[in-house]
Amino acid sequence: MLIFIAIAVFLFAAYAILMEYYRKGWDAIPVFKMNSPSAEKAIIKISVIVAVRNEEGNILHLLESLARQSYPKELYQVIVLDDCSNDRTWELMHLFSYENFNAKFIQLSDYAEKLKSASFKKFAIETGISQSTGDLIITTDADCSHHKDWLMAIAAFYQQTNAKFIAAPVKMDTDGSLLSAFQTLDFIALQGITGGSVFKKLHSMCNGANLAYEKKAYYAVNGFKGIDNIPSGDDMLLMYKIYKKYPEGIFFLKNKTAIVSTKPEATLKNFINQRVRWASKADKYDDKRVFWALLLVYIFNLLFPVLLIASFWSAAYFGALIILLLLKTFIEYQFVKTVAAFFEQENLMRFFPLLQPLHIIYTIVVGWLGKFGSYQWKGRKIG
């Protein structure tokens, strides 16, 4: 028993150190203060690339959000690539009209003969970049909305830092349900880990809903070549390729104007499929720092069901489980709360302690399915 408890203490200590490192990293990121947005100062040509599939409920809102950007219309273009939608996405795109809006709509099926990868999204982005005119590539998703100065903030940050790759913040909006609160709290933690790890250069992490990178840097690392056989990872896997060539050129943009808002998944099934998709690339990372961090988190969470099973033989194990759960909750609460404050979602923290047991189960199940299971996404079965 003493050996088992010693292992538990060691795992908790390692986990606590990691979480504290993320928290300090997040707190240390300087908030980028953009001077009063001015179109006169804008000089960077931008291409916003969006890969969409079956997004008839979101496409018009997305185009409206992008068309109303304060960035000079002559300096940015929007390229939307329809990935073989079987709903009205393509039709609705062409119903959208906005004065001086430089938009290009592409059907990916027209380029099907060039598809050599297992990732449709990477192929879509690759196709979009090949037809882009911008020097800075920015990606986002169809279910996102953007502040009117979103592009202005990213361009100003790029001009100030000469970044090769920018990971920018993503906020998940809740719809009042417990499922959306669970997703949002999990997402807040992921955003904190993203910011902290990028700033501290602990490991690479980002979200494709809000990314920017130099087109020159993209081509300098041969784009998605070498990772195009992996269905997911158009964001983090590319980020690490660019990091290896430009280790000082990777930044996290901490600015509220730069936040992109996205929606939680409407059903538990869709949520699990989304997270399994994210987890499926865990062992594909060339950046093994990410792998070891994920492995520590997984083994630490796995400790809880092991302690629960062991408690049938000795009540002492159940006592250890409760103490460990309280300590885990305390450590994570301090971290998530400070990130939630940035996104103005502190009100959700009241659910945090109550959802801890569910989050442990979720972490174990999704981690396992990401490695050994399959998932469905946008009507396609992967794995």
C-alpha positions as CSV (number, residue, x, y, z in Angstrom):
1,M,0.0,0.0,0.0
2,L,2.8,2.4,0.9
3,I,4.3,2.0,-2.6
4,F,1.0,2.7,-4.2
5,I,0.4,5.8,-2.1
6,A,4.0,7.0,-3.0
7,I,3.2,6.6,-6.7
8,A,0.0,8.6,-6.2
9,V,1.9,11.4,-4.4
10,F,4.5,11.5,-7.1
11,L,1.9,11.7,-9.9
12,F,0.0,14.4,-8.1
13,A,3.2,16.4,-7.5
14,A,4.2,16.2,-11.2
15,Y,0.6,17.2,-12.2
16,A,0.5,20.1,-9.8
17,I,3.8,21.4,-11.0
18,L,2.6,21.2,-14.6
19,M,-0.7,23.0,-13.9
20,E,1.2,25.7,-11.9
21,Y,3.6,26.1,-14.8
22,Y,0.7,26.7,-17.2
23,R,-0.9,29.1,-14.8
24,K,2.2,31.2,-14.4
25,G,2.8,31.1,-18.1
26,W,-0.7,32.4,-18.8
27,D,-0.4,35.1,-16.2
28,A,3.0,36.2,-17.6
29,I,1.7,36.7,-21.2
30,P,1.6,40.5,-21.8
31,V,-1.8,41.7,-22.9
32,F,-1.3,43.2,-26.4
33,K,-2.6,46.8,-26.3
34,M,-3.5,47.9,-29.7
35,N,-3.6,51.7,-30.3
36,S,-6.8,53.0,-31.6
37,P,-7.5,50.9,-34.7
38,S,-6.6,52.8,-37.8
39,A,-7.0,51.7,-41.4
40,E,-4.3,54.2,-42.3
41,K,-1.7,52.1,-40.5
42,A,-2.7,48.8,-42.1
43,I,-0.2,47.6,-44.7
44,I,-0.3,43.8,-44.4
45,K,-2.2,41.9,-47.1
46,I,-4.3,39.1,-45.5
47,S,-6.0,36.0,-46.8
48,V,-8.6,34.5,-44.5
49,I,-9.1,30.8,-45.3
50,V,-12.1,28.8,-44.2
51,A,-12.8,25.2,-44.9
52,V,-16.5,24.4,-44.6
53,R,-18.6,21.2,-44.8
54,N,-22.4,21.1,-44.2
55,E,-22.6,24.5,-42.6
56,E,-25.9,25.8,-44.0
57,G,-26.8,27.0,-40.5
58,N,-23.6,29.0,-40.0
59,I,-22.3,30.2,-43.4
60,L,-24.2,33.4,-43.8
61,H,-23.4,34.5,-40.2
62,L,-19.7,33.7,-40.9
63,L,-19.6,35.8,-44.1
64,E,-21.4,38.7,-42.4
65,S,-18.8,38.6,-39.6
66,L,-15.9,38.6,-42.1
67,A,-17.4,41.2,-44.4
68,R,-17.9,43.7,-41.6
69,Q,-14.2,43.8,-40.6
70,S,-12.7,47.2,-40.1
71,Y,-9.6,46.2,-41.9
72,P,-9.2,47.9,-45.3
73,K,-11.2,46.0,-47.8
74,E,-8.5,46.2,-50.4
75,L,-6.0,44.5,-48.1
76,Y,-7.9,41.3,-47.2
77,Q,-9.6,38.6,-49.1
78,V,-11.8,35.7,-47.8
79,I,-11.5,32.3,-49.4
80,V,-14.1,29.7,-48.5
81,L,-13.6,26.2,-49.6
82,D,-16.7,23.9,-49.6
83,D,-15.6,20.4,-48.7
84,C,-18.3,18.4,-50.6
85,S,-21.2,19.6,-48.6
86,N,-24.5,17.7,-49.1
87,D,-26.7,20.5,-47.7
88,R,-27.3,24.1,-48.9
89,T,-23.9,25.5,-47.9
90,W,-22.7,26.1,-51.4
91,E,-26.0,27.6,-52.5
92,L,-26.2,30.0,-49.5
93,M,-22.7,31.3,-50.1
94,H,-23.8,32.7,-53.4
95,L,-26.8,34.5,-51.9
96,F,-24.5,36.6,-49.7
97,S,-23.8,40.1,-51.0
98,Y,-21.8,42.8,-49.4
99,E,-20.3,45.9,-51.0
100,N,-16.6,45.7,-51.8
101,F,-16.3,42.3,-50.1
102,N,-13.4,40.4,-51.7
103,A,-14.5,36.8,-51.4
104,K,-13.7,33.7,-53.4
105,F,-15.8,30.5,-53.1
106,I,-14.2,27.2,-54.2
107,Q,-15.7,23.7,-54.4
108,L,-13.1,21.3,-53.3
109,S,-14.6,18.6,-55.5
110,D,-13.2,20.5,-58.5
111,Y,-9.8,19.6,-57.2
112,A,-10.5,16.0,-56.2
113,E,-7.9,14.6,-58.7
114,K,-5.2,16.4,-56.7
115,L,-6.2,14.9,-53.3
116,K,-3.4,12.7,-52.1
117,S,-3.8,13.1,-48.4
118,A,-6.0,11.5,-45.7
119,S,-7.0,15.0,-44.5
120,F,-9.7,16.8,-46.4
121,K,-9.3,19.9,-44.3
122,K,-5.5,20.2,-44.8
123,F,-6.2,19.7,-48.6
124,A,-8.8,22.5,-48.4
125,I,-6.4,24.9,-46.7
126,E,-3.6,24.0,-49.0
127,T,-5.8,24.7,-52.0
128,G,-6.9,28.0,-50.5
129,I,-3.3,29.1,-49.8
130,S,-2.3,28.2,-53.4
131,Q,-4.9,30.7,-54.6
132,S,-4.4,33.4,-52.0
133,T,-2.9,36.8,-52.5
134,G,-2.1,37.7,-48.9
135,D,1.2,37.6,-47.2
136,L,-0.4,36.6,-43.9
137,I,-2.7,33.5,-43.8
138,I,-5.4,33.5,-41.2
139,T,-7.7,30.5,-40.6
140,T,-11.0,30.3,-38.8
141,D,-14.0,28.0,-38.7
142,A,-17.6,28.3,-40.1
143,D,-19.3,28.3,-36.7
144,C,-17.2,31.3,-35.5
145,S,-18.0,35.0,-35.0
146,H,-15.4,37.8,-34.9
147,H,-15.0,41.3,-33.4
148,K,-15.1,44.0,-36.2
149,D,-11.4,44.7,-35.3
150,W,-10.3,41.1,-35.3
151,L,-8.1,41.3,-38.4
152,M,-6.8,44.7,-37.3
153,A,-5.6,43.3,-34.0
154,I,-3.9,40.3,-35.6
155,A,-2.2,42.5,-38.3
156,A,-1.0,45.0,-35.7
157,F,0.4,42.2,-33.5
158,Y,2.1,40.7,-36.5
159,Q,3.7,44.0,-37.5
160,Q,4.9,44.6,-34.0
161,T,6.4,41.1,-33.4
162,N,7.3,39.9,-36.9
163,A,5.8,36.6,-35.9
164,K,6.0,33.5,-38.1
165,F,3.0,31.8,-36.4
166,I,0.4,33.4,-34.1
167,A,-1.9,31.3,-31.9
168,A,-4.9,33.5,-31.0
169,P,-7.7,33.1,-28.4
170,V,-10.9,31.2,-28.9
171,K,-13.9,31.6,-26.7
172,M,-16.8,29.0,-26.5
173,D,-20.2,30.6,-25.8
174,T,-22.5,28.7,-23.6
175,D,-26.2,28.1,-24.3
176,G,-27.3,27.7,-20.7
177,S,-27.2,23.9,-20.7
178,L,-25.0,21.8,-18.3
179,L,-23.4,20.1,-21.4
180,S,-22.3,23.5,-22.8
181,A,-21.0,24.6,-19.4
182,F,-18.9,21.4,-19.3
183,Q,-17.6,22.0,-22.8
184,T,-16.8,25.6,-22.1
185,L,-14.9,25.0,-18.8
186,D,-12.9,22.3,-20.6
187,F,-12.2,24.7,-23.4
188,I,-11.2,27.5,-21.1
189,A,-8.6,25.2,-19.5
190,L,-7.3,24.3,-23.0
191,Q,-7.0,27.9,-23.9
192,G,-5.0,28.6,-20.7
193,I,-2.7,25.7,-21.5
194,T,-2.3,26.9,-25.1
195,G,-1.4,30.4,-24.0
196,G,0.9,29.4,-21.2
197,S,2.7,26.7,-23.1
198,V,3.3,28.9,-26.2
199,F,4.5,31.8,-24.1
200,K,6.9,29.6,-22.0
201,K,7.8,27.6,-25.1
202,L,7.0,24.5,-23.1
203,H,5.3,22.8,-26.1
204,S,3.3,23.8,-29.2
205,M,-0.5,24.1,-29.0
206,C,-3.2,26.1,-30.8
207,N,-6.7,26.0,-32.3
208,G,-7.4,26.2,-36.0
209,A,-10.4,28.5,-35.3
210,N,-8.0,31.4,-34.8
211,L,-4.6,31.1,-36.3
212,A,-2.3,33.3,-38.4
213,Y,1.0,32.4,-40.1
214,E,3.2,33.9,-42.8
215,K,2.7,32.4,-46.2
216,K,6.5,32.4,-46.6
217,A,6.9,30.4,-43.4
218,Y,4.2,27.9,-44.6
219,Y,6.1,27.3,-47.8
220,A,9.5,27.4,-46.1
221,V,8.5,24.2,-44.1
222,N,6.8,22.6,-47.2
223,G,3.3,23.2,-45.9
224,F,1.5,20.0,-44.7
225,K,4.0,17.7,-46.4
226,G,4.9,14.9,-44.0
227,I,1.7,15.3,-41.9
228,D,-0.8,15.1,-44.7
229,N,-1.5,11.4,-44.0
230,I,-3.0,12.4,-40.6
231,P,-6.8,13.2,-40.7
232,S,-6.5,15.9,-38.1
233,G,-3.8,18.4,-37.0
234,D,-4.0,21.2,-39.6
235,D,-3.2,23.5,-36.7
236,M,-0.8,22.0,-34.1
237,L,1.2,19.8,-36.4
238,L,1.8,22.7,-38.8
239,M,2.6,24.9,-35.8
240,Y,5.4,22.5,-34.7
241,K,6.9,22.4,-38.2
242,I,7.1,26.2,-38.2
243,Y,8.4,26.2,-34.7
244,K,11.3,23.9,-35.6
245,K,12.4,26.3,-38.3
246,Y,11.6,29.5,-36.4
247,P,11.7,28.8,-32.7
248,E,11.6,32.5,-31.8
249,G,8.8,33.2,-34.2
250,I,5.9,31.6,-32.4
251,F,3.6,33.8,-30.3
252,F,0.3,33.8,-28.5
253,L,-1.9,36.9,-29.0
254,K,-3.5,37.8,-25.7
255,N,-6.0,40.5,-26.6
256,K,-9.8,40.5,-26.2
257,T,-10.4,42.1,-29.6
258,A,-8.6,39.1,-31.2
259,I,-11.0,36.6,-29.5
260,V,-12.9,34.4,-31.9
261,S,-16.2,33.0,-30.5
262,T,-17.4,29.5,-31.3
263,K,-20.3,27.3,-30.4
264,P,-20.4,24.3,-28.2
265,E,-21.5,21.0,-29.7
266,A,-25.3,20.6,-29.4
267,T,-25.3,16.9,-28.4
268,L,-23.1,14.6,-26.2
269,K,-22.4,12.4,-29.2
270,N,-21.1,15.3,-31.3
271,F,-19.0,16.6,-28.4
272,I,-17.4,13.2,-27.9
273,N,-16.7,12.9,-31.6
274,Q,-15.1,16.3,-31.6
275,R,-12.8,15.6,-28.7
276,V,-11.9,12.1,-29.9
277,R,-10.9,13.8,-33.2
278,W,-8.7,16.1,-31.3
279,A,-7.2,13.3,-29.2
280,S,-6.6,11.1,-32.2
281,K,-3.5,13.0,-33.1
282,A,-1.9,12.8,-29.7
283,D,0.7,10.1,-30.6
284,K,1.3,11.7,-34.0
285,Y,3.0,14.8,-32.6
286,D,6.6,15.2,-33.6
287,D,6.7,17.6,-30.6
288,K,7.1,14.9,-27.9
289,R,6.8,17.5,-25.2
290,V,3.1,17.6,-25.9
291,F,2.9,13.8,-25.8
292,W,4.6,13.5,-22.4
293,A,2.4,16.3,-21.0
294,L,-0.8,14.5,-22.3
295,L,0.5,11.2,-20.9
296,L,1.0,12.6,-17.5
297,V,-2.5,14.1,-17.5
298,Y,-4.0,10.8,-18.6
299,I,-2.1,8.6,-16.1
300,F,-3.0,11.0,-13.3
301,N,-6.7,10.9,-14.1
302,L,-6.5,7.1,-14.5
303,L,-5.4,7.0,-10.9
304,F,-8.9,7.8,-9.7
305,P,-10.7,4.7,-10.9
306,V,-7.8,2.6,-9.7
307,L,-8.2,4.1,-6.3
308,L,-11.9,3.5,-6.4
309,I,-11.5,-0.1,-7.3
310,A,-8.8,-0.6,-4.6
311,S,-11.2,1.0,-2.0
312,F,-13.3,-2.2,-2.1
313,W,-10.4,-3.9,-0.3
314,S,-9.4,-1.1,2.0
315,A,-11.3,2.1,3.0
316,A,-7.9,3.9,3.2
317,Y,-7.8,4.0,-0.6
318,F,-11.2,5.7,-0.7
319,G,-9.8,8.3,1.7
320,A,-6.8,8.8,-0.5
321,L,-9.2,9.2,-3.5
322,I,-11.2,12.0,-1.8
323,I,-8.1,13.8,-0.7
324,L,-6.6,13.6,-4.2
325,L,-9.8,14.8,-5.8
326,L,-10.0,17.8,-3.5
327,L,-6.4,18.7,-4.2
328,K,-6.8,18.3,-7.9
329,T,-9.9,20.5,-7.9
330,F,-8.1,23.2,-5.9
331,I,-5.0,23.3,-8.2
332,E,-7.1,23.4,-11.4
333,Y,-9.6,25.9,-10.0
334,Q,-6.8,28.5,-9.4
335,F,-5.6,28.0,-13.0
336,V,-9.0,27.9,-14.8
337,K,-10.4,30.9,-12.8
338,T,-7.7,33.3,-14.1
339,V,-8.2,32.2,-17.7
340,A,-12.0,32.4,-17.3
341,A,-11.6,36.0,-16.1
342,F,-9.9,36.9,-19.4
343,F,-12.8,35.5,-21.4
344,E,-15.3,37.1,-18.9
345,Q,-16.8,33.7,-18.0
346,E,-16.1,33.6,-14.3
347,N,-19.7,32.8,-13.6
348,L,-19.2,29.3,-14.9
349,M,-16.7,28.5,-12.1
350,R,-19.6,27.6,-9.8
351,F,-20.0,24.4,-11.8
352,F,-16.3,23.6,-11.7
353,P,-16.1,21.5,-8.5
354,L,-19.3,19.6,-9.3
355,L,-18.1,18.6,-12.8
356,Q,-14.8,17.3,-11.7
357,P,-15.8,13.6,-11.4
358,L,-17.4,13.8,-14.9
359,H,-14.3,15.4,-16.3
360,I,-12.1,12.6,-15.0
361,I,-14.3,10.0,-16.7
362,Y,-14.4,12.1,-19.9
363,T,-10.6,12.4,-20.0
364,I,-10.1,8.7,-19.6
365,V,-12.7,7.7,-22.1
366,V,-11.8,10.2,-24.8
367,G,-8.1,9.5,-24.4
368,W,-8.7,5.8,-25.0
369,L,-11.0,6.3,-27.9
370,G,-8.6,8.8,-29.5
371,K,-5.9,6.1,-29.6
372,F,-8.0,2.9,-30.2
373,G,-11.4,4.0,-31.4
374,S,-12.9,5.8,-34.4
375,Y,-15.1,8.8,-34.8
376,Q,-17.5,10.5,-37.2
377,W,-17.1,14.1,-38.3
378,K,-19.2,16.0,-40.7
379,G,-20.8,12.7,-42.0
380,R,-17.4,11.0,-42.4
381,K,-16.2,8.1,-40.4
382,I,-12.5,8.2,-39.5
383,G,-10.5,5.3,-38.2
